[in-house]
């Protein structure tokens, strides 16, 4: 704790700029088409996730522990898209590349909070699938509404504390050199690297954050599916194994869409052109919130049946007295 509080209690003056300059997407040909794509992505993400949330609220059959997490994932997707994309479009489409210091930290907080919740929601869903397949007869006892509400609430509390700590450490930095952020938004890493005093606490919290919301969740999910795979080998008939596998396809699709692009960018980002890295990072951030509701509507039998039922009720003519 001494490392993180080294500046507290001392008479230290921090140099904080009035604004930062977001410098992504410089020299990208025909970039206007990419901005249009980002706008379409935002609209589809908000509409799609809103539909998923409305369907879960309106259909009593979907008020199960699993769909508490699905609802929370849709909420996190909307928060992430809304925190990120409107500001990105305002910065580059309308050439408002200057962003105030406080606004930059606010955008950073909400972007990283919602991104972290996306990953942790997938952990909760993997736990749900693990219990459903390994202990099918005890599922309703082991996976309850109280457990899922507690798990989701604990994830929110953990993420808020973690991200608040990371953002608060930015306020302990002095920016006496450049204010040009080499990213497409107020990204934590590019911002703290601009500081001219000791950035060790920010570096440590960045490592802890990446481990907490990327590597540890991914390891847990992979371990849970190893257990699921072992349990499937114990099922006697192929038909039952296929049926059990189908219950995991939507979750596996979400895991692949959310984790693989991020891992690719962090693994190979230093070897590609800066503009290509920034575009890949932006796609990694905006595509999963758009595709998540599409995957759940297309691959989840319960939601498909619920959407069809609600549409059928809506189309039925009302008979007057």
Order of alpha helices (4+ residues) and beta strands (2+ residues): beta-alpha-alpha-beta-alpha-alpha-alpha-beta-alpha-alpha-alpha-alpha-alpha-alpha-alpha-alpha
